[in-house]
């Protein structure tokens, strides 16, 4: 009878260890998922910040209207760490602007329409899109 009792306790301890291992794995997976979502939110925040600066700054807005993607791309890269690729495309409102993008990466895209100042003689708004993905 004593031998049966020991086997029962061993089974209970094994079950408890298995439960703790399973909970540990689930906790690790959940925490990694939370960190990834927070980094996605941060990327979107930075994209919106860059587009806001382009819309507000007279110099950057004029560069956008002139179609100077390189200038705006260099400006945008200052906001992101070296772990990210940043590409800016400028196009007319009726055109699709999409650069060559990696197929195996998640690409974050935000856009803003940039137009001329009040009183300008021409009204040629442009669409500015910022594409960001991890290296």
DSSP file (Angstrom, degrees, kcal/mol; ACC not computed):
  #  RESIDUE AA STRUCTURE BP1 BP2  ACC     N-H-->O    O-->H-N    N-H-->O    O-->H-N    TCO  KAPPA ALPHA  PHI   PSI    X-CA   Y-CA   Z-CA
    1    1 A X     >        0   0    0      0, 0.0     4,-1.5     0, 0.0     0, 0.0   0.000 360.0 360.0 360.0 -34.2    0.0    0.0    0.0
    2    2 A X  H  >  +     0   0    0      1,-0.2     4,-1.6     2,-0.2     5,-0.1   0.868 360.0  55.3 -67.1 -35.7    2.9    2.4    0.7
    3    3 A X  H  > S+     0   0    0      1,-0.2     4,-1.8     2,-0.2    -1,-0.2   0.891 105.3  51.2 -65.7 -40.6    4.3    1.8   -2.8
    4    4 A X  H  > S+     0   0    0      1,-0.2     4,-1.8     2,-0.2    -1,-0.2   0.876 107.2  54.6 -62.8 -38.1    1.0    2.8   -4.5
    5    5 A X  H  X S+     0   0    0     -4,-1.5     4,-1.8     1,-0.2    -1,-0.2   0.882 106.7  50.5 -65.0 -39.9    1.0    6.0   -2.5
    6    6 A X  H  X S+     0   0    0     -4,-1.6     4,-2.3     1,-0.2    -1,-0.2   0.902 108.4  52.2 -65.7 -40.9    4.5    6.9   -3.7
    7    7 A X  H  X S+     0   0    0     -4,-1.8     4,-2.1     1,-0.2    -1,-0.2   0.880 107.7  52.6 -63.2 -37.1    3.5    6.4   -7.3
    8    8 A X  H  X S+     0   0    0     -4,-1.8     4,-2.0     2,-0.2    -1,-0.2   0.911 110.0  47.3 -64.2 -43.2    0.5    8.7   -6.8
    9    9 A X  H  X S+     0   0    0     -4,-1.8     4,-2.5     2,-0.2    -2,-0.2   0.882 109.7  53.3 -67.2 -37.7    2.7   11.5   -5.5
   10   10 A X  H  X S+     0   0    0     -4,-2.3     4,-2.5     1,-0.2    -1,-0.2   0.916 108.8  50.0 -63.3 -41.6    5.2   11.1   -8.2
   11   11 A X  H  X S+     0   0    0     -4,-2.1     4,-2.3     2,-0.2    -2,-0.2   0.899 110.3  50.2 -63.0 -40.5    2.4   11.4  -10.8
   12   12 A X  H  X S+     0   0    0     -4,-2.0     4,-2.3     2,-0.2    -2,-0.2   0.924 111.2  48.3 -64.2 -44.2    1.1   14.6   -9.1
   13   13 A X  H  X S+     0   0    0     -4,-2.5     4,-2.5     1,-0.2    -2,-0.2   0.915 111.3  50.9 -63.5 -42.8    4.6   16.1   -9.1
   14   14 A X  H  X S+     0   0    0     -4,-2.5     4,-2.4     1,-0.2    -1,-0.2   0.909 110.5  49.2 -59.9 -42.5    5.0   15.2  -12.8
   15   15 A X  H  X S+     0   0    0     -4,-2.3     4,-2.2     2,-0.2    -2,-0.2   0.906 110.9  49.5 -64.4 -41.9    1.7   16.8  -13.6
   16   16 A X  H  X S+     0   0    0     -4,-2.3     4,-2.4     2,-0.2    -2,-0.2   0.912 111.3  49.2 -64.3 -42.9    2.6   20.0  -11.7
   17   17 A X  H  X S+     0   0    0     -4,-2.5     4,-2.5     1,-0.2    -2,-0.2   0.916 110.7  50.7 -62.8 -42.6    6.0   20.3  -13.5
   18   18 A X  H  X S+     0   0    0     -4,-2.4     4,-2.3     1,-0.2    -2,-0.2   0.902 109.9  50.0 -61.9 -40.8    4.3   19.8  -16.8
   19   19 A X  H  X S+     0   0    0     -4,-2.2     4,-2.6     2,-0.2    -1,-0.2   0.917 110.8  49.2 -63.9 -43.4    1.8   22.5  -16.1
   20   20 A X  H  X S+     0   0    0     -4,-2.4     4,-2.3     2,-0.2    -2,-0.2   0.899 111.0  50.0 -64.4 -39.9    4.6   24.9  -15.0
   21   21 A X  H  X S+     0   0    0     -4,-2.5     4,-2.2     2,-0.2    -2,-0.2   0.930 111.9  47.9 -62.4 -44.8    6.5   24.2  -18.2
   22   22 A X  H  X S+     0   0    0     -4,-2.3     4,-2.3     1,-0.2    -2,-0.2   0.912 112.3  48.7 -62.7 -43.7    3.4   24.8  -20.3
   23   23 A X  H  X S+     0   0    0     -4,-2.6     4,-2.3     1,-0.2    -1,-0.2   0.883 109.7  53.4 -64.0 -38.1    2.7   28.1  -18.5
   24   24 A X  H  X S+     0   0    0     -4,-2.3     4,-2.2     2,-0.2    -2,-0.2   0.925 109.6  47.1 -62.3 -45.2    6.3   29.2  -19.0
   25   25 A X  H  X S+     0   0    0     -4,-2.2     4,-2.3     1,-0.2    -2,-0.2   0.924 113.0  48.9 -62.8 -44.8    6.2   28.6  -22.7
   26   26 A X  H  X S+     0   0    0     -4,-2.3     4,-2.4     1,-0.2    -1,-0.2   0.883 110.4  51.5 -63.4 -38.0    2.9   30.4  -23.0
   27   27 A X  H  X S+     0   0    0     -4,-2.3     4,-2.5     2,-0.2    -1,-0.2   0.904 109.9  48.8 -65.7 -41.9    4.2   33.4  -21.0
   28   28 A X  H  X S+     0   0    0     -4,-2.2     4,-2.1     2,-0.2    -2,-0.2   0.931 112.6  47.9 -63.8 -45.3    7.3   33.7  -23.2
   29   29 A X  H  X S+     0   0    0     -4,-2.3     4,-1.9     1,-0.2    -2,-0.2   0.918 113.1  48.5 -62.1 -43.8    5.2   33.6  -26.4
   30   30 A X  H  X S+     0   0    0     -4,-2.4     4,-2.2     1,-0.2    -1,-0.2   0.914 110.5  50.2 -63.8 -43.7    2.8   36.2  -25.0
   31   31 A X  H  X S+     0   0    0     -4,-2.5     4,-2.0     1,-0.2    -1,-0.2   0.885 110.1  50.3 -66.2 -37.2    5.5   38.6  -23.8
   32   32 A X  H  X S+     0   0    0     -4,-2.1     4,-2.0     1,-0.2    -1,-0.2   0.885 109.8  51.5 -66.0 -37.3    7.2   38.4  -27.3
   33   33 A X  H  X S+     0   0    0     -4,-1.9     4,-2.1     2,-0.2    -2,-0.2   0.902 109.0  50.4 -64.9 -41.1    3.9   39.2  -28.9
   34   34 A X  H  X S+     0   0    0     -4,-2.2     4,-2.1     1,-0.2    -2,-0.2   0.908 109.6  50.2 -64.0 -42.7    3.4   42.2  -26.7
   35   35 A X  H  X S+     0   0    0     -4,-2.0     4,-2.1     1,-0.2    -1,-0.2   0.897 110.2  50.9 -63.4 -40.0    6.9   43.6  -27.4
   36   36 A X  H  X S+     0   0    0     -4,-2.0     4,-2.1     2,-0.2    -1,-0.2   0.912 109.5  49.6 -65.6 -42.2    6.3   43.2  -31.2
   37   37 A X  H  X S+     0   0    0     -4,-2.1     4,-2.3     1,-0.2    -1,-0.2   0.901 110.4  51.0 -62.9 -40.3    2.9   45.0  -31.0
   38   38 A X  H  X S+     0   0    0     -4,-2.1     4,-2.0     1,-0.2    -1,-0.2   0.891 109.5  49.9 -65.2 -38.6    4.5   47.9  -29.1
   39   39 A X  H  X S+     0   0    0     -4,-2.1     4,-2.1     2,-0.2    -1,-0.2   0.872 109.1  52.5 -68.5 -34.7    7.3   48.2  -31.6
   40   40 A X  H  X S+     0   0    0     -4,-2.1     4,-2.3     2,-0.2    -2,-0.2   0.930 109.1  49.5 -63.4 -44.4    4.7   48.3  -34.4
   41   41 A X  H  X S+     0   0    0     -4,-2.3     4,-2.2     1,-0.2    -2,-0.2   0.888 110.1  51.5 -59.9 -38.9    2.9   51.1  -32.6
   42   42 A X  H  X S+     0   0    0     -4,-2.0     4,-2.5     2,-0.2    -1,-0.2   0.890 107.6  51.6 -67.3 -39.2    6.2   53.0  -32.3
   43   43 A X  H  X S+     0   0    0     -4,-2.1     4,-2.5     2,-0.2    -2,-0.2   0.934 111.2  47.6 -62.5 -45.6    7.0   52.6  -36.0
   44   44 A X  H  X S+     0   0    0     -4,-2.3     4,-2.5     1,-0.2    -2,-0.2   0.893 110.2  53.1 -62.7 -38.8    3.5   54.1  -36.9
   45   45 A X  H  X S+     0   0    0     -4,-2.2     4,-2.2     1,-0.2    -1,-0.2   0.932 110.8  46.3 -60.5 -45.7    4.1   56.9  -34.4
   46   46 A X  H  X S+     0   0    0     -4,-2.5     4,-2.4     2,-0.2    -2,-0.2   0.890 110.8  52.7 -66.2 -38.9    7.4   57.8  -36.0
   47   47 A X  H  X S+     0   0    0     -4,-2.5     4,-2.4     1,-0.2    -1,-0.2   0.939 111.1  46.4 -60.8 -46.5    5.9   57.6  -39.5
   48   48 A X  H  X S+     0   0    0     -4,-2.5     4,-2.5     1,-0.2    -1,-0.2   0.887 110.8  53.6 -63.7 -38.0    3.1   60.0  -38.5
   49   49 A X  H  X S+     0   0    0     -4,-2.2     4,-2.2    -5,-0.2    -1,-0.2   0.920 109.8  47.3 -62.1 -44.4    5.7   62.3  -36.9
   50   50 A X  H  X S+     0   0    0     -4,-2.4     4,-2.2     2,-0.2    -2,-0.2   0.930 113.3  47.7 -63.6 -45.7    7.8   62.4  -40.1
   51   51 A X  H  X S+     0   0    0     -4,-2.4     4,-2.1     1,-0.2    -1,-0.2   0.870 110.1  53.1 -65.5 -35.8    4.7   63.1  -42.2
   52   52 A X  H  X S+     0   0    0     -4,-2.5     4,-2.1     2,-0.2     5,-0.2   0.918 108.9  49.8 -62.7 -42.8    3.5   65.8  -39.8
   53   53 A X  H  X S+     0   0    0     -4,-2.2     4,-2.8     1,-0.2    -2,-0.2   0.901 110.0  50.4 -63.0 -40.5    6.9   67.5  -40.1
   54   54 A X  H  < S+     0   0    0     -4,-2.2    -1,-0.2     1,-0.2    -2,-0.2   0.900 112.8  46.9 -63.8 -39.8    6.8   67.4  -43.9
   55   55 A X  H  < S+     0   0    0     -4,-2.1    -2,-0.2    -5,-0.2    -1,-0.2   0.842 119.3  39.0 -70.7 -33.3    3.3   68.9  -43.8
   56   56 A X  H  < S+     0   0    0     -4,-2.1     2,-0.4    -5,-0.1    -2,-0.2   0.872  97.7  81.3 -87.9 -40.0    4.2   71.7  -41.4
   57   57 A X     X  -     0   0    0     -4,-2.8     4,-2.6    -5,-0.2     5,-0.2  -0.536  66.1-151.3 -74.8 126.1    7.7   72.7  -42.5
   58   58 A X  H  > S+     0   0    0     -2,-0.4     4,-2.3     2,-0.2     5,-0.2   0.910  96.8  49.9 -61.4 -43.5    7.7   75.1  -45.4
   59   59 A X  H  > S+     0   0    0      2,-0.2     4,-1.9     1,-0.2    -1,-0.2   0.940 114.1  43.3 -62.1 -48.7   11.1   73.8  -46.6
   60   60 A X  H  > S+     0   0    0      1,-0.2     4,-2.2     2,-0.2    -1,-0.2   0.883 112.4  53.3 -67.0 -37.9   10.1   70.1  -46.4
   61   61 A X  H  X S+     0   0    0     -4,-2.6     4,-2.5     1,-0.2    -1,-0.2   0.918 108.9  49.1 -63.0 -42.9    6.7   70.8  -48.0
   62   62 A X  H  X S+     0   0    0     -4,-2.3     4,-1.7     1,-0.2    -1,-0.2   0.878 110.0  51.7 -64.4 -36.8    8.3   72.5  -51.0
   63   63 A X  H  X>S+     0   0    0     -4,-1.9     5,-2.7     2,-0.2     4,-0.5   0.887 110.0  49.9 -64.9 -38.2   10.7   69.6  -51.4
   64   64 A X  H ><5S+     0   0    0     -4,-2.2     3,-1.0     1,-0.2    -2,-0.2   0.924 110.6  48.4 -65.5 -44.2    7.8   67.2  -51.4
   65   65 A X  H 3<5S+     0   0    0     -4,-2.5    -1,-0.2     1,-0.3    -2,-0.2   0.806 109.6  53.5 -66.9 -28.5    5.9   69.3  -54.0
   66   66 A X  H 3<5S-     0   0    0     -4,-1.7    -1,-0.3    -5,-0.2    -2,-0.2   0.578 116.0-118.0 -80.2  -9.5    9.1   69.4  -56.1
   67   67 A X  T <<5 +     0   0    0     -3,-1.0     2,-1.7    -4,-0.5    -3,-0.2   0.729  55.9 159.0  82.1  22.5    9.3   65.6  -55.9
   68   68 A X     >< +     0   0    0     -5,-2.7     4,-1.7     1,-0.2    -1,-0.2  -0.569   4.3 165.5 -83.2  81.7   12.6   65.5  -54.1
   69   69 A X  H  > S+     0   0    0     -2,-1.7     4,-2.7     1,-0.2    -1,-0.2   0.859  70.9  57.0 -65.9 -37.6   12.3   61.9  -52.6
   70   70 A X  H  > S+     0   0    0      2,-0.2     4,-2.4     1,-0.2    -1,-0.2   0.919 106.6  48.9 -63.3 -44.3   16.0   61.7  -51.7
   71   71 A X  H  > S+     0   0    0      1,-0.2     4,-1.9     2,-0.2    -1,-0.2   0.935 115.3  43.6 -61.0 -47.5   15.9   64.8  -49.6
   72   72 A X  H  X S+     0   0    0     -4,-1.7     4,-2.7     1,-0.2    -1,-0.2   0.856 111.7  54.3 -68.5 -34.8   12.8   63.7  -47.7
   73   73 A X  H  X S+     0   0    0     -4,-2.7     4,-2.3     2,-0.2    -1,-0.2   0.916 108.0  49.1 -65.5 -42.3   14.2   60.2  -47.3
   74   74 A X  H  X S+     0   0    0     -4,-2.4     4,-0.7     1,-0.2    -2,-0.2   0.896 112.6  49.0 -62.8 -39.6   17.3   61.5  -45.7
   75   75 A X  H >< S+     0   0    0     -4,-1.9     3,-0.8    -5,-0.2     4,-0.4   0.927 111.4  49.0 -63.4 -45.0   15.2   63.6  -43.4
   76   76 A X  H >X S+     0   0    0     -4,-2.7     3,-1.6     1,-0.2     4,-0.6   0.862 101.7  62.7 -65.5 -36.8   13.0   60.6  -42.5
   77   77 A X  H >< S+     0   0    0     -4,-2.3     3,-0.6     1,-0.3    -1,-0.2   0.756  90.8  68.4 -62.4 -23.9   16.0   58.3  -41.8
   78   78 A X  T << S+     0   0    0     -3,-0.8    -1,-0.3    -4,-0.7    -2,-0.2   0.786  98.7  51.0 -65.0 -26.0   17.0   60.6  -38.9
   79   79 A X  T <4 S+     0   0    0     -3,-1.6     2,-0.3    -4,-0.4    -1,-0.2   0.674 104.4  65.9 -85.5 -18.3   13.9   59.6  -37.0
   80   80 A X  S << S-     0   0    0     -4,-0.6     6,-0.1    -3,-0.6   -37,-0.0  -0.750  82.2-116.1-108.7 152.2   14.5   55.8  -37.3
   81   81 A X    >   -     0   0    0     -2,-0.3     3,-1.5     1,-0.1    -1,-0.1  -0.237  37.9 -99.5 -74.7 171.9   17.2   53.6  -35.9
   82   82 A X  T 3  S+     0   0    0      1,-0.3    -1,-0.1     3,-0.0    -2,-0.0   0.534 114.7  77.9 -71.4  -4.9   19.6   51.8  -38.2
   83   83 A X  T 3  S+     0   0    0     51,-0.1    52,-3.1    52,-0.0     2,-0.4   0.529  89.3  68.6 -79.5  -5.4   17.5   48.6  -37.7
   84   84 A X  E <  S-A  134   0A   0     -3,-1.5     2,-0.4    50,-0.3    50,-0.2  -0.886  70.4-140.7-120.3 145.6   15.0   49.9  -40.2
   85   85 A X  E     -A  133   0A   0     48,-3.3    48,-1.7    -2,-0.4     2,-0.4  -0.864  23.5-164.3 -95.0 136.8   14.9   50.6  -43.9
   86   86 A X  E     +A  132   0A   0     -2,-0.4     2,-0.4    46,-0.2    46,-0.2  -0.989  10.9 176.0-127.6 128.5   13.0   53.8  -44.8
   87   87 A X  E     -A  131   0A   0     44,-2.5    44,-3.3    -2,-0.4     2,-0.4  -0.997  10.7-161.5-132.1 137.1   11.8   54.7  -48.3
   88   88 A X  E     -A  130   0A   0     -2,-0.4     2,-0.4    42,-0.2    42,-0.2  -0.967   5.6-170.6-118.4 134.0    9.7   57.7  -49.4
   89   89 A X  E     -A  129   0A   0     40,-2.3    40,-2.9    -2,-0.4     2,-0.4  -0.973   3.9-163.2-122.4 139.6    7.8   57.9  -52.6
   90   90 A X  E     +A  128   0A   0     -2,-0.4     2,-0.3    38,-0.2    38,-0.2  -0.982  23.0 150.9-121.7 131.1    6.1   61.0  -54.0
   91   91 A X  E     -A  127   0A   0     36,-2.2    36,-3.5    -2,-0.4     6,-0.1  -0.953  47.2 -82.3-150.6 169.5    3.5   60.8  -56.7
   92   92 A X  E >   -A  126   0A   0     -2,-0.3     3,-1.5    34,-0.2    34,-0.2  -0.316  48.0-107.5 -69.4 160.6    0.4   62.5  -58.0
   93   93 A X  T 3  S+     0   0    0     32,-0.6    -1,-0.1     1,-0.3    33,-0.1   0.812 118.2  51.0 -63.1 -30.8   -2.9   61.8  -56.3
   94   94 A X  T 3  S+     0   0    0      2,-0.1     2,-0.3     0, 0.0    -1,-0.3   0.462 100.2  80.7 -87.9   0.4   -4.2   59.7  -59.2
   95   95 A X  S <  S-     0   0    0     -3,-1.5     2,-0.6     2,-0.0    -4,-0.1  -0.728  77.0-125.1-106.3 154.8   -1.1   57.5  -59.3
   96   96 A X        -     0   0    0     -2,-0.3     2,-0.7     2,-0.1    -4,-0.1  -0.864  22.1-160.9 -95.2 125.5    0.0   54.6  -57.2
   97   97 A X        +     0   0    0     -2,-0.6     2,-0.4    -8,-0.1    -8,-0.1  -0.910  26.6 148.2-113.0 112.1    3.4   55.0  -55.7
   98   98 A X        -     0   0    0     -2,-0.7     3,-0.1    33,-0.0    -2,-0.1  -0.954  28.7-153.4-143.1 119.0    4.9   51.8  -54.6
   99   99 A X        -     0   0    0     -2,-0.4     2,-0.6     1,-0.1   -10,-0.0  -0.232  45.6 -73.5 -80.0 177.6    8.7   51.1  -54.5
  100  100 A X        -     0   0    0     -2,-0.0     2,-0.3     1,-0.0    -1,-0.1  -0.643  62.8-169.1 -70.8 120.1   10.2   47.7  -54.8
  101  101 A X        -     0   0    0     -2,-0.6     2,-0.1    -3,-0.1     6,-0.0  -0.824  25.8-100.0-116.4 152.1    9.5   46.1  -51.4
  102  102 A X        -     0   0    0     -2,-0.3     3,-0.4     1,-0.1     5,-0.1  -0.431  23.5-148.9 -68.6 144.5   10.9   43.0  -49.8
  103  103 A X  S    S+     0   0    0      1,-0.2    -1,-0.1    -2,-0.1    -2,-0.0   0.745  91.3  51.1 -85.9 -24.2    8.5   40.1  -49.9
  104  104 A X  S    S+     0   0    0      2,-0.1     2,-0.3     0, 0.0    -1,-0.2   0.189  98.9  78.1-101.9  17.6    9.4   38.4  -46.7
  105  105 A X  S    S-     0   0    0     -3,-0.4     2,-0.6    28,-0.0    30,-0.0  -0.888  81.0-113.5-124.4 154.1    9.1   41.4  -44.4
  106  106 A X        -     0   0    0     -2,-0.3     2,-0.5    28,-0.0    28,-0.5  -0.785  35.7-157.7 -83.5 124.1    6.3   43.3  -42.8
  107  107 A X        -     0   0    0     -2,-0.6     2,-0.5    26,-0.1    26,-0.2  -0.905   4.5-150.5-109.8 128.8    6.2   46.7  -44.4
  108  108 A X  E     -B  132   0A   0     24,-3.3    24,-2.3    -2,-0.5     2,-0.4  -0.848  17.5-170.8 -98.5 129.8    4.5   49.7  -42.6
  109  109 A X  E     +B  131   0A   0     -2,-0.5     2,-0.3    22,-0.2    22,-0.2  -0.976  13.1 167.1-128.5 131.7    3.0   52.3  -44.8
  110  110 A X  E     -B  130   0A   0     20,-1.7    20,-2.8    -2,-0.4     2,-0.3  -0.965  12.4-167.5-134.1 153.4    1.6   55.7  -44.1
  111  111 A X  E     -B  129   0A   0     -2,-0.3     2,-0.3    18,-0.2    18,-0.2  -0.964   9.0-171.5-142.4 160.0    0.7   58.5  -46.4
  112  112 A X  E     -B  128   0A   0     16,-2.1    16,-3.1    -2,-0.3     2,-0.5  -0.991  24.0-126.7-148.8 143.2   -0.1   62.2  -46.4
  113  113 A X  E     -B  127   0A   0     -2,-0.3     2,-0.5    14,-0.2    14,-0.2  -0.827  25.2-162.5 -93.4 128.1   -1.3   64.6  -49.1
  114  114 A X  E     +B  126   0A   0     12,-3.2    12,-2.9    -2,-0.5     2,-0.3  -0.937  12.2 177.8-113.3 129.7    0.8   67.7  -49.3
  115  115 A X        -     0   0    0     -2,-0.5   -50,-0.1    10,-0.2    10,-0.1  -0.770  31.0 -87.7-127.1 173.6   -0.5   70.8  -51.1
  116  116 A X        -     0   0    0     -2,-0.3    -1,-0.1     1,-0.1     3,-0.1  -0.150  49.7 -90.2 -74.6 171.8    0.6   74.3  -51.8
  117  117 A X    >   -     0   0    0      1,-0.1     3,-1.6     2,-0.0    -1,-0.1  -0.336  53.3 -81.9 -76.8 162.7    0.2   77.3  -49.6
  118  118 A X  T 3  S+     0   0    0      1,-0.3    -1,-0.1    -2,-0.1     3,-0.1  -0.412 117.8  27.5 -61.6 139.1   -2.8   79.6  -49.8
  119  119 A X  T 3  S+     0   0    0      1,-0.3    -1,-0.3    -2,-0.1     2,-0.1   0.449  84.6 144.0  87.6   0.0   -2.4   82.1  -52.5
  120  120 A X    <   -     0   0    0     -3,-1.6    -1,-0.3     1,-0.1    -4,-0.0  -0.412  52.9-133.9 -70.7 150.0   -0.2   79.9  -54.7
  121  121 A X  S    S+     0   0    0     -3,-0.1     2,-0.4    -2,-0.1    -1,-0.1   0.815  87.8  46.1 -76.3 -30.3   -0.7   80.2  -58.4
  122  122 A X        -     0   0    0      2,-0.0     2,-0.6     0, 0.0    -6,-0.1  -0.884  64.3-156.0-115.1 145.9   -0.7   76.5  -59.0
  123  123 A X        +     0   0    0     -2,-0.4     2,-0.4    -8,-0.1    -8,-0.0  -0.847  33.4 146.6-119.9  93.6   -2.5   73.7  -57.2
  124  124 A X        -     0   0    0     -2,-0.6   -10,-0.1   -32,-0.0    -2,-0.0  -0.702  28.1-166.3-126.4  77.8   -0.7   70.5  -57.7
  125  125 A X        -     0   0    0     -2,-0.4   -32,-0.6   -10,-0.1     2,-0.3  -0.273   5.2-152.9 -66.4 153.4   -1.0   68.4  -54.5
  126  126 A X  E     -AB  92 114A   0    -12,-2.9   -12,-3.2   -34,-0.2     2,-0.5  -0.900  12.3-128.7-125.1 154.0    1.3   65.4  -54.1
  127  127 A X  E     -AB  91 113A   0    -36,-3.5   -36,-2.2    -2,-0.3     2,-0.5  -0.913  21.3-162.0-102.2 125.5    0.9   62.2  -52.2
  128  128 A X  E     -AB  90 112A   0    -16,-3.1   -16,-2.1    -2,-0.5     2,-0.4  -0.943   8.7-173.5-110.2 122.1    3.9   61.4  -49.9
  129  129 A X  E     -AB  89 111A   0    -40,-2.9   -40,-2.3    -2,-0.5     2,-0.5  -0.936   9.8-157.8-116.7 137.4    4.2   57.8  -48.7
  130  130 A X  E     -AB  88 110A   0    -20,-2.8   -20,-1.7    -2,-0.4     2,-0.5  -0.968   6.5-165.7-116.6 126.9    6.6   56.5  -46.2
  131  131 A X  E     +AB  87 109A   0    -44,-3.3   -44,-2.5    -2,-0.5     2,-0.4  -0.935   9.6 179.5-112.3 129.5    7.5   52.8  -46.2
  132  132 A X  E     +AB  86 108A   0    -24,-2.3   -24,-3.3    -2,-0.5     2,-0.3  -0.995   7.2 159.7-134.0 135.0    9.4   51.3  -43.3
  133  133 A X  E     -A   85   0A   0    -48,-1.7   -48,-3.3    -2,-0.4   -26,-0.1  -0.987  41.6 -97.3-148.9 156.8   10.5   47.7  -42.6
  134  134 A X  E      A   84   0A   0    -28,-0.5   -50,-0.3    -2,-0.3   -51,-0.1  -0.433 360.0 360.0 -73.0 144.9   13.0   46.0  -40.4
  135  135 A X              0   0    0    -52,-3.1    -1,-0.1    -2,-0.1   -51,-0.1   0.477 360.0 360.0 -73.3 360.0   16.4   45.1  -41.8
